[in-house]
Amino acid sequence: MRPLINPFNQNKIMKTISLLFGVLLLSQIVTGQEKLRKVNFDERFRKENKGKAKIEIDEVKELLHIMIAITRSGLENDDMIEQRGDYYKNVIQHFGPFKEEPIIIRFDSLIKKNPLNYIFLTGNALSYNFKGNKLVADKNYLFPAQSVSSHTTITVNPITTYKKK
């Protein structure tokens, strides 16, 4: 039986494999560095938060969930929005009258077009905060939800796209 690899070419093959591995590793490092741009944890932020855990409901994220809850998609999907309990009932009663607002209809169309838009909308809520009645960009969370997989990415933060200037 003949060997699959010529023993005299093994060195050359190993060098080629090593080179390919190096290129792949370098591309992953570069890609990883690009992904770091999703957040900006400066020294002050790191010092203030090192070793701490916070559990809080961000106002913008909660508002986005409320907006999605009153879309047709949200009303029809109890996997997307928890539809039991007094909080849900109060949200629907209070915000239900706004379900025909253009932004609610637009969010519904985005979710119907691709259910992953639910993740992109709610996942990027951290990129903005309320300052009075205005949405202002967060200095730490720049564009946190850019991809769901290597096949599904977005290049523009939908919160930026749909917020009023």
N, C-alpha and C positions, 0 to 999 in steps of 0.2 A: 504494500500500500504506500502510495506517495504522500508526503506531508502536504498540507494545505498551504503552508507558508514556507517559502524557500528560506532556509536558515541564514543564508548570506544576505537576504533582504530584510531580516527581522530588525536590524538596527535602524535601517531607513524607515521602516514602518513605525517603529516606536518613536522616532523623532517626529514623524508626521502626526502621529496621534498626540504626542506631547504638545506640538505646535497648535493643533486644533483645540485641544483642551485649554491651552493658554488663551486662545482667542475667545473661546466661549466664556471662560472665567472673566476675562477683561470686559466682554460685552455685558455680562451680568453685573459687574461692578459699576459700569457706566449707567446701566439701566437703573440699578439700585440708587445711585446718586441722583438721577433724575426724579425718582419717586420720592426722595427726601424733600423735594420742593413742595410736597403736599402740606407740610407743616414747617413752622419756624420756631423751634424751641430754643430761644436765645438763652444766654447764661442766667439771666434774671429769672426767666420762667423755670428753668431747670432747678435753680436753687430753691425757689418758692414751692416747688412741687415734688422734690426728691423725697422718696419714701412715703409719700402721702397717697391716699386713695380717696377719690371723691365720687359720690353717687348723687347726681343731680339731673334734673330734667331741664335742659336748655330751653329757653323761651321760644326761640325760633324753631327748634325741632318740634316742640309741642304744637306750635301753631301750624306747622306743615302737616303734622299728623291729624290735627283737627280739620284742616283744609281737605286732606285726602279722605278723611272719614265721611265728609259730606258729598264727595263725588259719587257718581253712580257706581263706579268700580268699588269704592270703599264701602258703600252701603250694601253691595251684593257679595262682598268677600269677607267673611269672618276670620279668615286666616291672615289677612292683611291688617285688619283693624279688630281689636277685641271689642265685641259687641254686647258684652254682658256687663251688668253693674250700673250703679247710680251715676258714676262719672260719665260713662258713655251716653246714658239717657239725657243727662244735663247738657252734654256737648251737642247732641243732635237737636235738642229742644232750643238751645240758645243760638247755635250757629246754622241750623238747618235752613232758615230763611235766606241765607246767603249762597245756597247751592247753585243758583243760576248766574252768579257773578262770573265775568269772563275768565278770571284766573282759575276758578274752580273747574269750569268747563275745559279750559286748556290743560290743566293737570290731569283731568280725567282722560282726555284724548291722548296724552303722553303715556299714561299707564296702559290704556287699551292698545296703543300702538306697540308697546314693548313693556311688559310687566317689570323689567329691570329698571325702568325709569323711577319706580317707587324707591328703589335702593339709592339711585343717584340723587333724587330729590331729598329724601330724608337723611341720607348719609352726608350730604354737603351742607346741611343746616348749621353745623358747627362753624362754618366759614363766615357767618354773620352773627351780629348781636344787635339788640335794640339799644339805641341811644335816644331816649324820648320816643318819638313816633317814627324815627328813621332807622333803616337797616344800615349798619356800618360794618365794614370788613373787619374780621377778627385778625389780629396781628400774629397769632400763633397757628391757627388752623386755616390754611390758605385755600386748599382744594382737596380735602381728605378722601373723597370717594371718586376716584378717576376710573377705576376698573373693577369688574366683577371676576374676570378671568382674562387670560391672555388674548381671548377672542372678542371680548366686550369691553371697550374703553370709550371714554368721552374726552374731548379736549377742551370743552367749555363748561364751566360750572353752571348748572341750570339755575341755581339761586341767583347768580349774577345776571343771567339772561332774563329772568322773569321778575326781578325786583324793579320797582319804580325808582327812577333816579332821584 
